[in-house]
Amino acid sequence: MGLQRRDKLDIMKDILSLCLGQYMKKTQITYKSNLNFQKGSEFIEWLKFHELLQEEKKGVYKTTPAGETLLHKLEKLTTVLSESEKM
């Protein structure tokens, strides 16, 4: 059984959950999300652009209220989908 690649929603969910309620440096986010720095930066910039992540100070990020709402919806969707796969 090989490793399964994560899709973009899984990666966004990882980043938003890491930055939920705490400040995280870009290097911490990319390391803990298991991304290379370039890919991590691309996701962070996309999330910032869509106001799901905010930069508190240079290189330090936190999930916004909109990002928290999206995170909860993604978690719920993941749960529903995994339950439907069991049927």
C-alpha positions in Angstrom: 0.0 0.0 0.0 1.6 3.3 -1.1 1.3 6.8 0.3 -1.8 8.7 -0.7 -1.3 12.2 -1.9 -3.3 14.9 -0.1 -5.6 17.1 -2.2 -5.6 20.9 -2.0 -8.5 21.0 0.5 -6.7 18.7 2.9 -3.6 20.9 2.8 -5.7 24.1 3.3 -7.4 22.3 6.2 -4.0 21.4 7.7 -2.8 25.0 7.5 -6.0 26.6 8.9 -6.1 24.1 11.8 -2.4 24.8 12.6 -3.0 28.5 12.7 -6.3 28.3 14.6 -6.1 30.2 17.9 -2.3 30.6 17.7 0.3 32.5 15.8 2.5 30.4 13.5 5.6 31.3 11.5 5.7 30.4 7.9 8.5 28.0 8.4 6.5 26.2 11.2 3.5 26.0 9.0 5.3 24.5 6.0 7.2 22.1 8.2 4.2 20.9 10.2 2.1 20.7 7.0 4.8 18.5 5.4 5.2 20.9 2.4 8.3 22.4 0.9 8.8 26.1 1.5 7.7 27.1 -2.0 4.4 25.1 -1.9 3.7 26.2 1.6 4.2 29.8 0.6 1.8 29.4 -2.3 -0.9 28.0 -0.1 -0.3 30.7 2.6 -0.5 33.5 0.0 -3.7 32.0 -1.5 -5.3 31.8 2.0 -4.2 35.3 2.8 -5.6 36.6 -0.5 -9.0 35.0 0.3 -8.9 36.4 3.8 -8.9 33.0 5.5 -5.4 33.6 7.0 -4.0 36.9 8.2 -0.5 38.0 8.7 -0.2 39.4 12.2 3.4 40.6 11.6 6.0 39.8 9.1 6.0 36.0 8.6 3.5 35.2 11.4 0.0 34.0 10.6 -3.3 33.3 12.3 -6.6 31.8 11.0 -9.3 34.5 10.5 -12.9 34.0 11.6 -13.8 33.3 8.0 -11.0 30.7 7.9 -12.3 29.1 11.0 -15.8 28.9 9.5 -14.4 27.3 6.4 -12.3 24.9 8.5 -15.4 23.6 10.4 -17.3 23.2 7.2 -14.4 21.2 5.6 -14.2 19.0 8.7 -17.9 18.3 8.5 -17.7 17.5 4.8 -14.8 15.2 5.4 -16.8 13.4 8.1 -19.8 13.0 5.9 -17.8 11.8 2.9 -15.9 9.2 5.0 -19.2 7.9 6.4 -20.7 7.6 2.9 -17.7 5.6 1.8 -18.4 3.0 4.5 -21.8 2.3 3.0 
